[in-house]
Amino acid sequence: ARGSSNKSPALEEPMNLLYDMNDCYSKLRELVPGIPQGTKVSQVEILQHVIDYIFDLQIVLEEGAKGRDPSSEATLLSLK
């Protein structure tokens, strides 16, 4: 169990880290659009979706800074 007191703290630490990382991947799945919900997706695939999403956001922000194109704001909102 996650909070079992039968194990020494040194043995619990890697397991707690694993649970924390799994929680982080679950949160990324919720936050990043385009990640298929309800299907098994590897951690590498989740990270690739995150990278792609950040790259897309960067492009939209750079385009918006260049000409303050009103459609950039709509595009940014649609990415959310």
Backbone atoms as SQL, in Angstrom:
CREATE TABLE atoms (id INTEGER PRIMARY KEY, chain TEXT, resi INTEGER, resn TEXT, atom TEXT, x REAL, y REAL, z REAL);
INSERT INTO atoms VALUES
  (1, 'A', 1, 'ALA', 'N', 0.841, -1.185, 0.000),
  (2, 'A', 1, 'ALA', 'CA', 0.000, 0.000, 0.000),
  (3, 'A', 1, 'ALA', 'C', 0.873, 1.231, 0.000),
  (4, 'A', 2, 'ARG', 'N', 0.284, 2.321, -0.429),
  (5, 'A', 2, 'ARG', 'CA', 1.039, 3.543, -0.611),
  (6, 'A', 2, 'ARG', 'C', 1.609, 4.081, 0.701),
  (7, 'A', 3, 'GLY', 'N', 0.834, 4.064, 1.757),
  (8, 'A', 3, 'GLY', 'CA', 1.294, 4.641, 3.012),
  (9, 'A', 3, 'GLY', 'C', 1.647, 3.603, 4.045),
  (10, 'A', 4, 'SER', 'N', 1.985, 2.419, 3.637),
  (11, 'A', 4, 'SER', 'CA', 2.286, 1.331, 4.568),
  (12, 'A', 4, 'SER', 'C', 3.486, 1.688, 5.431),
  (13, 'A', 5, 'SER', 'N', 3.355, 1.400, 6.729),
  (14, 'A', 5, 'SER', 'CA', 4.456, 1.709, 7.644),
  (15, 'A', 5, 'SER', 'C', 5.359, 0.503, 7.862),
  (16, 'A', 6, 'ASN', 'N', 5.109, -0.615, 7.179),
  (17, 'A', 6, 'ASN', 'CA', 5.930, -1.812, 7.333),
  (18, 'A', 6, 'ASN', 'C', 7.259, -1.687, 6.602),
  (19, 'A', 7, 'LYS', 'N', 7.345, -0.823, 5.625),
  (20, 'A', 7, 'LYS', 'CA', 8.572, -0.677, 4.848),
  (21, 'A', 7, 'LYS', 'C', 9.427, 0.443, 5.419),
  (22, 'A', 8, 'SER', 'N', 10.715, 0.343, 5.189),
  (23, 'A', 8, 'SER', 'CA', 11.601, 1.415, 5.632),
  (24, 'A', 8, 'SER', 'C', 11.421, 2.623, 4.709),
  (25, 'A', 9, 'PRO', 'N', 11.703, 3.820, 5.212),
  (26, 'A', 9, 'PRO', 'CA', 11.550, 5.022, 4.381),
  (27, 'A', 9, 'PRO', 'C', 12.373, 4.971, 3.101),
  (28, 'A', 10, 'ALA', 'N', 13.538, 4.338, 3.149),
  (29, 'A', 10, 'ALA', 'CA', 14.386, 4.259, 1.949),
  (30, 'A', 10, 'ALA', 'C', 13.726, 3.424, 0.865),
  (31, 'A', 11, 'LEU', 'N', 12.942, 2.407, 1.253),
  (32, 'A', 11, 'LEU', 'CA', 12.255, 1.581, 0.266),
  (33, 'A', 11, 'LEU', 'C', 10.982, 2.242, -0.237),
  (34, 'A', 12, 'GLU', 'N', 10.363, 3.080, 0.581),
  (35, 'A', 12, 'GLU', 'CA', 9.115, 3.737, 0.187),
  (36, 'A', 12, 'GLU', 'C', 9.363, 4.865, -0.800),
  (37, 'A', 13, 'GLU', 'N', 10.486, 5.525, -0.711),
  (38, 'A', 13, 'GLU', 'CA', 10.745, 6.699, -1.532),
  (39, 'A', 13, 'GLU', 'C', 10.609, 6.434, -3.029),
  (40, 'A', 14, 'PRO', 'N', 11.227, 5.388, -3.600),
  (41, 'A', 14, 'PRO', 'CA', 11.057, 5.150, -5.039),
  (42, 'A', 14, 'PRO', 'C', 9.599, 4.885, -5.421),
  (43, 'A', 15, 'MET', 'N', 8.849, 4.201, -4.567),
  (44, 'A', 15, 'MET', 'CA', 7.443, 3.931, -4.864),
  (45, 'A', 15, 'MET', 'C', 6.630, 5.222, -4.840),
  (46, 'A', 16, 'ASN', 'N', 6.904, 6.096, -3.876),
  (47, 'A', 16, 'ASN', 'CA', 6.195, 7.379, -3.815),
  (48, 'A', 16, 'ASN', 'C', 6.511, 8.214, -5.043),
  (49, 'A', 17, 'LEU', 'N', 7.756, 8.177, -5.474),
  (50, 'A', 17, 'LEU', 'CA', 8.138, 8.909, -6.672),
  (51, 'A', 17, 'LEU', 'C', 7.402, 8.368, -7.889),
  (52, 'A', 18, 'LEU', 'N', 7.272, 7.055, -7.977),
  (53, 'A', 18, 'LEU', 'CA', 6.547, 6.435, -9.082),
  (54, 'A', 18, 'LEU', 'C', 5.090, 6.878, -9.085),
  (55, 'A', 19, 'TYR', 'N', 4.456, 6.872, -7.920),
  (56, 'A', 19, 'TYR', 'CA', 3.065, 7.321, -7.829),
  (57, 'A', 19, 'TYR', 'C', 2.950, 8.794, -8.212),
  (58, 'A', 20, 'ASP', 'N', 3.898, 9.620, -7.762),
  (59, 'A', 20, 'ASP', 'CA', 3.869, 11.042, -8.099),
  (60, 'A', 20, 'ASP', 'C', 4.008, 11.246, -9.608),
  (61, 'A', 21, 'MET', 'N', 4.902, 10.503, -10.229),
  (62, 'A', 21, 'MET', 'CA', 5.084, 10.636, -11.680),
  (63, 'A', 21, 'MET', 'C', 3.834, 10.177, -12.429),
  (64, 'A', 22, 'ASN', 'N', 3.237, 9.088, -11.989),
  (65, 'A', 22, 'ASN', 'CA', 2.003, 8.624, -12.622),
  (66, 'A', 22, 'ASN', 'C', 0.909, 9.662, -12.483),
  (67, 'A', 23, 'ASP', 'N', 0.835, 10.324, -11.323),
  (68, 'A', 23, 'ASP', 'CA', -0.134, 11.402, -11.130),
  (69, 'A', 23, 'ASP', 'C', 0.130, 12.551, -12.111),
  (70, 'A', 24, 'CYS', 'N', 1.388, 12.855, -12.328),
  (71, 'A', 24, 'CYS', 'CA', 1.754, 13.935, -13.259),
  (72, 'A', 24, 'CYS', 'C', 1.350, 13.581, -14.689),
  (73, 'A', 25, 'TYR', 'N', 1.589, 12.355, -15.109),
  (74, 'A', 25, 'TYR', 'CA', 1.182, 11.945, -16.452),
  (75, 'A', 25, 'TYR', 'C', -0.339, 11.979, -16.591),
  (76, 'A', 26, 'SER', 'N', -1.054, 11.592, -15.553),
  (77, 'A', 26, 'SER', 'CA', -2.520, 11.644, -15.586),
  (78, 'A', 26, 'SER', 'C', -3.000, 13.078, -15.731),
  (79, 'A', 27, 'LYS', 'N', -2.357, 13.994, -15.018),
  (80, 'A', 27, 'LYS', 'CA', -2.736, 15.412, -15.099),
  (81, 'A', 27, 'LYS', 'C', -2.452, 15.961, -16.500),
  (82, 'A', 28, 'LEU', 'N', -1.313, 15.581, -17.088),
  (83, 'A', 28, 'LEU', 'CA', -1.003, 16.023, -18.450),
  (84, 'A', 28, 'LEU', 'C', -2.055, 15.528, -19.438),
  (85, 'A', 29, 'ARG', 'N', -2.501, 14.280, -19.259),
  (86, 'A', 29, 'ARG', 'CA', -3.547, 13.721, -20.140),
  (87, 'A', 29, 'ARG', 'C', -4.807, 14.558, -20.073),
  (88, 'A', 30, 'GLU', 'N', -5.130, 15.067, -18.879),
  (89, 'A', 30, 'GLU', 'CA', -6.322, 15.886, -18.707),
  (90, 'A', 30, 'GLU', 'C', -6.162, 17.268, -19.334),
  (91, 'A', 31, 'LEU', 'N', -4.972, 17.844, -19.239),
  (92, 'A', 31, 'LEU', 'CA', -4.768, 19.244, -19.615),
  (93, 'A', 31, 'LEU', 'C', -4.456, 19.476, -21.087),
  (94, 'A', 32, 'VAL', 'N', -3.791, 18.533, -21.724),
  (95, 'A', 32, 'VAL', 'CA', -3.320, 18.766, -23.090),
  (96, 'A', 32, 'VAL', 'C', -4.340, 18.230, -24.086),
  (97, 'A', 33, 'PRO', 'N', -4.873, 19.126, -24.926),
  (98, 'A', 33, 'PRO', 'CA', -5.826, 18.669, -25.941),
  (99, 'A', 33, 'PRO', 'C', -5.130, 17.797, -26.980),
  (100, 'A', 34, 'GLY', 'N', -5.882, 16.888, -27.546),
  (101, 'A', 34, 'GLY', 'CA', -5.332, 16.031, -28.593),
  (102, 'A', 34, 'GLY', 'C', -4.864, 14.675, -28.102),
  (103, 'A', 35, 'ILE', 'N', -4.746, 14.509, -26.795),
  (104, 'A', 35, 'ILE', 'CA', -4.373, 13.202, -26.261),
  (105, 'A', 35, 'ILE', 'C', -5.647, 12.374, -26.195),
  (106, 'A', 36, 'PRO', 'N', -5.663, 11.230, -26.858),
  (107, 'A', 36, 'PRO', 'CA', -6.879, 10.407, -26.860),
  (108, 'A', 36, 'PRO', 'C', -7.279, 10.007, -25.440),
  (109, 'A', 37, 'GLN', 'N', -8.526, 10.246, -25.109),
  (110, 'A', 37, 'GLN', 'CA', -9.053, 9.870, -23.800),
  (111, 'A', 37, 'GLN', 'C', -9.689, 8.488, -23.901),
  (112, 'A', 38, 'GLY', 'N', -9.558, 7.715, -22.867),
  (113, 'A', 38, 'GLY', 'CA', -10.176, 6.401, -22.830),
  (114, 'A', 38, 'GLY', 'C', -9.397, 5.315, -23.550),
  (115, 'A', 39, 'THR', 'N', -8.228, 5.637, -24.065),
  (116, 'A', 39, 'THR', 'CA', -7.379, 4.633, -24.706),
  (117, 'A', 39, 'THR', 'C', -6.020, 4.643, -24.013),
  (118, 'A', 40, 'LYS', 'N', -5.319, 3.540, -24.119),
  (119, 'A', 40, 'LYS', 'CA', -4.000, 3.448, -23.502),
  (120, 'A', 40, 'LYS', 'C', -2.995, 4.234, -24.350),
  (121, 'A', 41, 'VAL', 'N', -2.310, 5.150, -23.706),
  (122, 'A', 41, 'VAL', 'CA', -1.295, 5.971, -24.362),
  (123, 'A', 41, 'VAL', 'C', -0.040, 5.881, -23.508),
  (124, 'A', 42, 'SER', 'N', 1.086, 5.619, -24.147),
  (125, 'A', 42, 'SER', 'CA', 2.337, 5.489, -23.399),
  (126, 'A', 42, 'SER', 'C', 2.795, 6.848, -22.872),
  (127, 'A', 43, 'GLN', 'N', 3.683, 6.806, -21.900),
  (128, 'A', 43, 'GLN', 'CA', 4.227, 8.040, -21.344),
  (129, 'A', 43, 'GLN', 'C', 4.995, 8.824, -22.405),
  (130, 'A', 44, 'VAL', 'N', 5.666, 8.124, -23.294),
  (131, 'A', 44, 'VAL', 'CA', 6.402, 8.788, -24.377),
  (132, 'A', 44, 'VAL', 'C', 5.420, 9.510, -25.306),
  (133, 'A', 45, 'GLU', 'N', 4.289, 8.869, -25.609),
  (134, 'A', 45, 'GLU', 'CA', 3.286, 9.508, -26.461),
  (135, 'A', 45, 'GLU', 'C', 2.695, 10.734, -25.777),
  (136, 'A', 46, 'ILE', 'N', 2.466, 10.651, -24.478),
  (137, 'A', 46, 'ILE', 'CA', 1.957, 11.813, -23.738),
  (138, 'A', 46, 'ILE', 'C', 2.947, 12.957, -23.831),
  (139, 'A', 47, 'LEU', 'N', 4.223, 12.662, -23.610),
  (140, 'A', 47, 'LEU', 'CA', 5.247, 13.708, -23.697),
  (141, 'A', 47, 'LEU', 'C', 5.333, 14.299, -25.096),
  (142, 'A', 48, 'GLN', 'N', 5.163, 13.474, -26.127),
  (143, 'A', 48, 'GLN', 'CA', 5.205, 13.992, -27.497),
  (144, 'A', 48, 'GLN', 'C', 4.024, 14.925, -27.752),
  (145, 'A', 49, 'HIS', 'N', 2.851, 14.580, -27.250),
  (146, 'A', 49, 'HIS', 'CA', 1.686, 15.467, -27.375),
  (147, 'A', 49, 'HIS', 'C', 1.932, 16.788, -26.650),
  (148, 'A', 50, 'VAL', 'N', 2.551, 16.718, -25.469),
  (149, 'A', 50, 'VAL', 'CA', 2.853, 17.927, -24.705),
  (150, 'A', 50, 'VAL', 'C', 3.827, 18.813, -25.480),
  (151, 'A', 51, 'ILE', 'N', 4.863, 18.215, -26.028),
  (152, 'A', 51, 'ILE', 'CA', 5.845, 18.972, -26.815),
  (153, 'A', 51, 'ILE', 'C', 5.182, 19.613, -28.025),
  (154, 'A', 52, 'ASP', 'N', 4.355, 18.850, -28.735),
  (155, 'A', 52, 'ASP', 'CA', 3.662, 19.385, -29.909),
  (156, 'A', 52, 'ASP', 'C', 2.739, 20.535, -29.530),
  (157, 'A', 53, 'TYR', 'N', 2.040, 20.387, -28.412),
  (158, 'A', 53, 'TYR', 'CA', 1.118, 21.420, -27.957),
  (159, 'A', 53, 'TYR', 'C', 1.872, 22.700, -27.590),
  (160, 'A', 54, 'ILE', 'N', 2.977, 22.567, -26.892),
  (161, 'A', 54, 'ILE', 'CA', 3.790, 23.736, -26.537),
  (162, 'A', 54, 'ILE', 'C', 4.313, 24.413, -27.800),
  (163, 'A', 55, 'PHE', 'N', 4.750, 23.626, -28.762),
  (164, 'A', 55, 'PHE', 'CA', 5.243, 24.173, -30.021),
  (165, 'A', 55, 'PHE', 'C', 4.128, 24.945, -30.740),
  (166, 'A', 56, 'ASP', 'N', 2.925, 24.368, -30.787),
  (167, 'A', 56, 'ASP', 'CA', 1.786, 25.049, -31.415),
  (168, 'A', 56, 'ASP', 'C', 1.455, 26.358, -30.704),
  (169, 'A', 57, 'LEU', 'N', 1.479, 26.343, -29.382),
  (170, 'A', 57, 'LEU', 'CA', 1.221, 27.567, -28.624),
  (171, 'A', 57, 'LEU', 'C', 2.281, 28.631, -28.900),
  (172, 'A', 58, 'GLN', 'N', 3.523, 28.197, -29.012),
  (173, 'A', 58, 'GLN', 'CA', 4.607, 29.129, -29.292),
  (174, 'A', 58, 'GLN', 'C', 4.411, 29.800, -30.644),
  (175, 'A', 59, 'ILE', 'N', 4.019, 29.038, -31.647),
  (176, 'A', 59, 'ILE', 'CA', 3.777, 29.595, -32.982),
  (177, 'A', 59, 'ILE', 'C', 2.656, 30.623, -32.927),
  (178, 'A', 60, 'VAL', 'N', 1.569, 30.289, -32.259),
  (179, 'A', 60, 'VAL', 'CA', 0.429, 31.210, -32.169),
  (180, 'A', 60, 'VAL', 'C', 0.839, 32.499, -31.460),
  (181, 'A', 61, 'LEU', 'N', 1.594, 32.370, -30.385),
  (182, 'A', 61, 'LEU', 'CA', 2.026, 33.560, -29.655),
  (183, 'A', 61, 'LEU', 'C', 2.978, 34.421, -30.479),
  (184, 'A', 62, 'GLU', 'N', 3.883, 33.795, -31.211),
  (185, 'A', 62, 'GLU', 'CA', 4.810, 34.551, -32.052),
  (186, 'A', 62, 'GLU', 'C', 4.073, 35.268, -33.171),
  (187, 'A', 63, 'GLU', 'N', 3.101, 34.608, -33.778),
  (188, 'A', 63, 'GLU', 'CA', 2.316, 35.248, -34.834),
  (189, 'A', 63, 'GLU', 'C', 1.515, 36.410, -34.272),
  (190, 'A', 64, 'GLY', 'N', 0.986, 36.229, -33.084),
  (191, 'A', 64, 'GLY', 'CA', 0.217, 37.290, -32.449),
  (192, 'A', 64, 'GLY', 'C', 1.080, 38.489, -32.112),
  (193, 'A', 65, 'ALA', 'N', 2.318, 38.252, -31.736),
  (194, 'A', 65, 'ALA', 'CA', 3.217, 39.346, -31.388),
  (195, 'A', 65, 'ALA', 'C', 3.659, 40.117, -32.623),
  (196, 'A', 66, 'LYS', 'N', 3.727, 39.454, -33.760),
  (197, 'A', 66, 'LYS', 'CA', 4.176, 40.112, -34.992),
  (198, 'A', 66, 'LYS', 'C', 3.168, 41.136, -35.475),
  (199, 'A', 67, 'GLY', 'N', 1.925, 40.725, -35.615),
  (200, 'A', 67, 'GLY', 'CA', 0.971, 41.638, -36.219),
  (201, 'A', 67, 'GLY', 'C', -0.279, 41.866, -35.409),
  (202, 'A', 68, 'ARG', 'N', -0.327, 41.312, -34.233),
  (203, 'A', 68, 'ARG', 'CA', -1.530, 41.412, -33.415),
  (204, 'A', 68, 'ARG', 'C', -2.758, 41.060, -34.221),
  (205, 'A', 69, 'ASP', 'N', -2.648, 39.950, -34.948),
  (206, 'A', 69, 'ASP', 'CA', -3.733, 39.439, -35.771),
  (207, 'A', 69, 'ASP', 'C', -4.862, 38.974, -34.856),
  (208, 'A', 70, 'PRO', 'N', -6.087, 39.501, -35.020),
  (209, 'A', 70, 'PRO', 'CA', -7.194, 39.095, -34.151),
  (210, 'A', 70, 'PRO', 'C', -7.499, 37.595, -34.233),
  (211, 'A', 71, 'SER', 'N', -7.201, 36.968, -35.364),
  (212, 'A', 71, 'SER', 'CA', -7.480, 35.530, -35.472),
  (213, 'A', 71, 'SER', 'C', -6.527, 34.713, -34.615),
  (214, 'A', 72, 'SER', 'N', -5.388, 35.282, -34.231),
  (215, 'A', 72, 'SER', 'CA', -4.445, 34.565, -33.370),
  (216, 'A', 72, 'SER', 'C', -5.071, 34.274, -32.015),
  (217, 'A', 73, 'GLU', 'N', -5.818, 35.236, -31.505),
  (218, 'A', 73, 'GLU', 'CA', -6.464, 35.024, -30.213),
  (219, 'A', 73, 'GLU', 'C', -7.494, 33.923, -30.316),
  (220, 'A', 74, 'ALA', 'N', -8.257, 33.902, -31.404),
  (221, 'A', 74, 'ALA', 'CA', -9.254, 32.847, -31.602),
  (222, 'A', 74, 'ALA', 'C', -8.571, 31.511, -31.750),
  (223, 'A', 75, 'THR', 'N', -7.456, 31.456, -32.440),
  (224, 'A', 75, 'THR', 'CA', -6.711, 30.209, -32.615),
  (225, 'A', 75, 'THR', 'C', -6.184, 29.733, -31.279),
  (226, 'A', 76, 'LEU', 'N', -5.638, 30.662, -30.474),
  (227, 'A', 76, 'LEU', 'CA', -5.121, 30.306, -29.172),
  (228, 'A', 76, 'LEU', 'C', -6.235, 29.750, -28.298),
  (229, 'A', 77, 'LEU', 'N', -7.398, 30.364, -28.334),
  (230, 'A', 77, 'LEU', 'CA', -8.518, 29.885, -27.525),
  (231, 'A', 77, 'LEU', 'C', -8.977, 28.511, -27.993),
  (232, 'A', 78, 'SER', 'N', -8.916, 28.262, -29.301),
  (233, 'A', 78, 'SER', 'CA', -9.359, 26.969, -29.810),
  (234, 'A', 78, 'SER', 'C', -8.375, 25.864, -29.426),
  (235, 'A', 79, 'LEU', 'N', -7.110, 26.213, -29.166),
  (236, 'A', 79, 'LEU', 'CA', -6.124, 25.220, -28.756),
  (237, 'A', 79, 'LEU', 'C', -6.363, 24.770, -27.331),
  (238, 'A', 80, 'LYS', 'N', -7.014, 25.616, -26.543),
  (239, 'A', 80, 'LYS', 'CA', -7.289, 25.258, -25.146),
  (240, 'A', 80, 'LYS', 'C', -8.278, 24.150, -25.154);
